Each structure stands twice: as structure tokens, then as C-alpha cells.
Amino acid sequence: MSKAAELAALIGSQSALSNRNLIINGAMTISQRNGTTAVTPTGSGYIVDRWTASLSQSSKLTFQQVTDAPVGFANSLKVTVASQFTPAAGDFFNIAQVIEGNNISHLELGSANAKTITLSFYAKVSVAGNYGVTLWSGNGDRHYITNVALTTSWAEYSITASGFSSGTFNTDNTQGMRVAFDLGSGSDFNNTAGTFGTGSYDINTSSSTLFVSQSAGATFQITGVQLEVGEQATPFEHRSFADELARCQRYYQKSYNHDNAPGSSTNTGKLNFSVGAAANTFHRFGVHFPTAMRQNATFTVRSTTGATGNVRVNNSGDQAATVETPGENGASIYASRNATLGDFFWFHYEADAEL
């Protein structure tokens, strides 16, 4: 056994070295936006937390957090072909996680001191084949593509890359790098497997399986995604639900309960502001975020009825509200209302600082 393999075995047996995994929500346990509801997007957007679907065509794929998972995991992200589609050269379909530059600075990517990194994951597909998996620099000017032979049963896979000595890998709170799994991108995004290329966001090869062109009902599932320093994949780093949620909240958070979709009509978990002074037509109240966000957030306020841009007054009617000065740690809400002592405002919010 090599020393690298011995070290990997030691780590696994001792459960040592926490914070190995640079991927957030790699076990697909956090799904603040959609819960377990299947969604068929009309455009690109986030599915489960920190995982975005990049799509050039609408309504071709359905995404869902499900409980079908390999031993040791509770959830996976399931992608289903909703409408069979043959991609044109410029079409793209993939799921990806963008990693913040602050979290990869120690890798020294883009320099002569670049560290070797290993990506591992569990996957299964209904149509076995070679599926493109790519590591990208933050702005897509450097990549490493691999075709991985996925099967119809859950299995673990790993990819090791040791040559990111050039490329733009930001080390601040912007895009540092991306991990992407191809779902059927067109020929404009083909490049050579197993080499470091410079094509912009290339993600597969000419021999990659085009998942989106499979028959309707075909499935692709993934979980246990881990990116770490070293030449060997180590056992997946399971973090507590609370820890994983807090990491996700740096990029997206809401006041709704975890199982309540944003925009739901619900009083559960609502925030409350009571008028504690003489009658006034101007009312400002603040929200302090439980986790500091990556940058000044895009903040959305909603009434408990679900109405966007409103607060609920005395549980009898909605009132338009304005968001003022959202930051990394909170936001202020302004409502113009002739309220009196003892009146109250109920509301929910979403805050977004995704990469």
C-alpha cells in the first residue's frame, strides 16, 4: 500500500482532520428553496442548497431532493428527463457548485505551488455511460475534464487533478472555482479528457453520454460529493445538519421553517414588530441574520400571506413595505402606515448572496 493510501486509511479509521471537504451540502441534506418538491425549471437556478442547475433550455429536466441514497447517506439529488431533447452545439445542461475563493486560497491554484486535489462522489444512472465531470477555475479559463463511467447501481467515484498551475482562481469572496457534472451539453463545450484545457466552461468530450437526450423518465442521481487536498479520496466528511445549514446560510437564508417554501402563506416562524409608541405613519424595523452572508444580501420581504413586498398588519390586511440598506448581517424594512400603539406587523424574508 502506498503512503498516500495508508494515510487515507488512517484518516478513515481515526475520523480525523475535519473541514476536509470544500463542498458545502455535498450530501444534499439542505433544501431551503424547494424542500422535497420536484421542480422543472424554466431557466438556470439553485435546486438544493449551493447546487445550481445551469440550463440553456427550459422544462427539459426535473430536479428533486429524494431519500434514495447509498448506504451511509440519507438523501441524493435526483435529475429526471422531463422532455427528451437533442442539444444543439451551443446548448448546455449541468449541475454545479461554485466554491467561494476564500475557501480555496490554501490550495494555491493557478501557481507553481498548486496542490493536488481529489473530487469524489456517489452516483447512479438509469442509462449507464460515460458522463462528463469537470473542475473549472472561477472564470472558466482553465479546466480539467474527465469522463466517468457511471452505472445503474450506487457506486463511489473519484478524480484527482494535480496540474492547476495556471488559470484564474480568485481567493476573495467571489468565484474561486467550480465543480460541475454534465447533463448533456452540446459540442461547443467538448474538449479532451484527462488534460488541462483553456476552453471557456468546457464540460464534456465528444464521447460523453448526453443525459438530456435520453428517453423521458431517465434518471441521474448524485450525493456524497467531496473535494479535498491530496491524491486519495478519504471517507466522506459528514457534518451535522446544523453546521451544514449554517454554511448554506452564508449564501441563502429565509425566515420560513426549513420545510416551508418561500412565499408560502403561513404564520409559522413569522417575524413580528409591534408599535410601542404613539401613533406614527412611518415605521422601520430590522432583521438580524443568524449567519453573516458572503456580501450585501438581496433581501425580499413577504407578508405572511405570501405577498411579495408586503407586511401583514394586525393580521387583517397587507401593507406595502420597502427594504432599506440590506447588508451582510441584516436589513431594515420601512412601512408607511398610520398605526397606533399596540398595532403589529408580521412578515417573512429571504436573503440571497449566492455566487
Residue pairs with C-beta under 8 A, 6 or more apart in sequence:
1 9
4 230
4 231
4 232
5 232
7 230
7 232
8 230
8 232
8 233
8 234
10 16
11 17
11 20
11 234
11 235
12 234
12 235
17 234
18 237
19 237
20 226
20 228
20 229
20 234
20 237
21 226
21 227
21 228
21 236
21 237
21 239
22 99
22 103
22 104
22 227
22 228
23 50
23 97
23 99
23 179
23 225
23 226
23 227
24 49
24 50
24 97
24 244
24 247
24 248
24 251
25 48
25 49
25 50
25 51
25 244
25 247
25 248
26 121
26 223
26 224
26 225
26 226
26 236
27 73
27 74
27 75
27 223
27 224
27 225
27 236
27 238
27 244
28 48
28 51
28 65
28 75
28 76
28 77
28 222
28 223
29 74
29 75
29 241
29 244
30 48
30 49
30 50
30 241
30 244
30 245
30 248
30 258
31 47
31 48
31 49
31 65
32 49
32 248
32 252
32 253
32 254
32 258
32 262
33 46
33 47
33 48
33 49
33 252
33 261
33 262
34 47
34 48
34 63
34 64
34 65
34 261
35 65
35 258
35 259
35 260
35 261
36 64
36 65
36 66
37 64
37 261
38 62
38 63
38 64
38 80
39 47
39 62
39 63
39 64
40 59
40 61
40 62
40 63
40 82
41 47
41 53
41 55
41 58
41 59
41 61
41 63
42 58
42 59
43 55
43 58
44 52
44 53
44 54
44 55
45 52
45 53
46 52
46 53
46 252
46 354
47 53
47 63
47 65
47 77
47 95
48 63
48 65
48 77
49 248
49 251
49 252
50 97
50 248
50 251
51 77
51 95
51 96
51 97
52 95
52 96
52 97
52 98
52 354
53 61
53 63
53 94
53 95
54 92
54 93
54 94
54 95
54 96
54 180
55 61
55 92
55 93
56 87
56 90
56 91
56 92
56 93
57 85
57 87
57 91
57 93
59 82
59 83
60 81
60 82
60 83
60 85
60 93
60 212
61 79
61 80
61 81
61 82
61 93
61 183
61 212
62 79
62 80
62 81
62 82
63 77
63 78
63 79
63 80
63 95
64 77
64 78
64 80
65 75
65 76
65 77
65 78
66 75
66 76
66 77
66 78
66 221
67 74
67 75
68 76
68 78
68 221
69 75
69 76
69 122
69 154
69 223
70 76
70 122
70 154
70 156
70 223
70 224
71 154
72 224
72 236
72 238
73 122
73 223
73 224
73 236
75 223
76 122
76 221
76 222
76 223
77 95
77 221
77 222
77 223
78 219
78 220
78 221
79 95
79 183
79 211
79 219
79 220
79 221
80 217
80 218
80 219
80 220
81 211
81 212
81 214
81 215
81 216
81 217
81 218
81 219
82 216
83 216
84 212
84 213
84 214
84 215
84 216
85 91
85 184
85 212
85 213
86 210
86 213
87 93
87 184
87 185
87 186
87 210
87 212
87 213
88 186
89 186
89 187
89 188
90 186
90 188
91 184
91 185
91 186
92 185
92 186
92 189
92 201
92 203
93 182
93 183
93 184
93 185
93 211
93 212
94 180
94 181
94 182
94 183
94 185
94 203
95 180
95 181
95 183
95 222
96 178
96 179
96 180
96 181
97 178
97 179
97 225
98 138
98 175
98 176
98 177
98 178
98 354
98 355
99 175
99 176
99 177
99 178
99 179
99 227
100 173
100 174
100 175
100 176
100 294
100 355
101 138
101 169
101 170
101 171
101 172
101 173
101 174
101 175
101 176
102 171
102 172
102 173
102 176
103 176
104 169
104 171
104 176
104 177
105 171
105 176
106 115
106 229
107 114
107 115
107 117
107 164
107 169
107 229
108 114
108 115
109 115
109 117
109 137
109 164
109 167
109 169
109 177
110 137
110 142
110 164
110 165
110 166
110 167
110 168
110 169
111 165
112 165
114 162
114 163
114 164
114 165
115 229
116 160
116 161
116 162
116 229
116 230
116 231
117 135
117 160
117 161
117 162
117 164
117 227
117 228
117 229
117 230
118 158
118 159
118 160
118 161
118 227
118 228
118 229
118 230
118 231
118 232
118 233
119 133
119 135
119 158
119 159
119 160
119 161
119 179
119 225
119 226
119 227
119 233
120 156
120 157
120 158
120 159
120 224
120 225
120 226
120 228
120 233
120 236
121 156
121 157
121 158
121 222
121 223
121 224
121 225
121 226
122 154
122 155
122 156
122 157
122 222
122 223
122 224
123 131
123 148
123 150
123 154
123 155
123 157
123 220
123 221
123 222
123 223
124 150
124 151
124 152
124 153
124 154
124 155
124 221
125 131
125 150
125 151
125 152
125 211
125 218
125 219
125 220
125 221
126 152
126 214
126 217
126 218
126 219
126 220
127 152
127 209
127 211
127 214
127 218
128 149
128 150
128 151
128 152
129 149
129 150
129 208
129 209
130 147
130 148
130 149
130 150
130 205
130 207
130 208
130 209
131 147
131 148
131 150
131 181
131 182
131 208
131 209
131 211
131 220
132 145
132 146
132 147
132 148
132 181
132 182
132 185
132 203
132 204
132 205
132 208
133 145
133 146
133 147
133 148
133 159
133 180
133 181
133 182
134 143
134 144
134 145
134 146
134 178
134 179
134 180
134 181
134 182
134 202
134 203
134 204
135 143
135 144
135 159
135 161
135 164
135 177
135 178
135 179
135 180
136 142
136 143
136 177
136 178
136 179
136 180
136 201
137 143
137 164
137 167
137 168
137 169
137 177
137 178
138 168
138 169
138 170
138 174
138 175
138 176
138 177
138 178
139 168
139 170
139 175
140 178
140 200
140 201
141 167
141 168
141 198
141 200
142 164
142 166
142 167
142 168
142 169
142 196
142 197
142 198
143 191
143 196
143 197
143 198
143 199
143 201
143 202
143 203
144 159
144 161
144 163
144 164
144 195
144 196
144 197
145 191
145 192
145 193
145 194
145 195
145 197
145 202
145 203
145 204
145 205
146 159
146 193
146 194
147 193
147 204
147 205
147 207
147 208
148 157
148 159
150 157
150 220
156 224
156 233
158 232
158 233
160 231
160 232
161 196
162 231
163 196
164 196
166 196
167 198
169 176
169 177
170 176
173 294
173 295
174 355
175 355
179 225
179 227
180 203
181 222
182 189
182 203
182 204
182 208
182 211
183 211
183 212
183 220
184 209
184 210
184 211
184 212
184 213
185 203
185 204
185 210
187 206
189 199
189 201
189 202
189 203
189 204
190 202
190 204
190 205
190 206
190 208
191 197
191 199
191 202
191 204
191 205
192 205
193 205
211 218
211 220
224 236
226 233
226 234
226 236
226 237
228 234
239 247
245 258
246 290
246 291
249 289
249 290
249 291
249 293
250 291
250 292
250 293
250 294
250 353
251 293
251 294
251 352
251 353
251 354
251 355
252 350
252 351
252 352
252 353
252 354
253 289
253 290
253 291
253 293
253 350
253 351
254 262
254 348
254 349
254 350
254 351
255 269
255 270
255 271
255 287
255 347
255 348
255 349
255 350
256 262
256 264
256 266
256 268
256 269
256 348
257 266
257 268
257 269
260 266
260 268
260 269
262 300
262 302
262 348
262 350
263 302
263 306
263 308
264 306
265 304
265 305
265 306
266 304
266 348
267 304
267 346
269 348
270 304
270 312
270 346
270 347
270 348
271 287
271 346
271 347
271 348
271 349
272 344
272 345
272 346
273 283
273 285
273 344
273 345
273 347
274 342
274 343
274 344
274 345
275 283
275 339
275 340
275 341
275 342
275 343
275 344
276 341
277 341
278 340
278 341
279 338
279 339
279 340
279 341
280 339
281 336
281 337
281 338
281 339
282 334
282 336
283 334
283 335
283 336
283 337
283 339
283 345
284 324
284 332
284 333
284 334
284 335
285 332
285 333
285 345
286 330
286 331
286 332
286 333
287 299
287 330
287 331
287 332
287 333
287 349
288 329
288 330
289 297
289 328
289 329
289 330
289 351
292 328
292 329
293 328
293 329
293 351
293 353
294 328
294 353
294 354
294 355
295 328
295 353
296 326
296 327
296 328
296 353
297 326
297 327
297 328
297 331
297 351
297 352
297 353
298 326
298 351
298 352
298 353
299 323
299 326
299 331
299 349
299 350
299 351
299 352
300 308
300 309
300 323
300 349
300 350
300 351
300 352
301 308
301 309
301 310
301 311
301 321
301 323
301 333
301 347
301 348
301 349
302 308
302 309
302 310
302 347
302 348
302 349
302 350
303 310
303 311
303 312
303 318
303 346
303 347
303 348
304 312
304 315
304 346
304 347
304 348
305 312
305 318
307 318
309 320
309 321
309 322
310 318
310 319
310 320
310 321
310 347
311 318
311 319
311 321
311 333
311 335
311 345
311 346
311 347
312 318
312 319
312 345
312 346
312 347
313 319
313 335
313 337
313 339
313 343
313 344
313 345
314 343
314 344
315 346
319 335
319 336
319 337
319 345
320 335
320 336
321 333
321 334
321 335
321 345
321 347
322 333
322 334
322 335
323 331
323 332
323 333
323 334
324 331
324 332
324 333
324 334
325 331
325 332
326 332
326 351
328 353
331 349
331 351
333 347
335 345
337 343
337 345
339 345
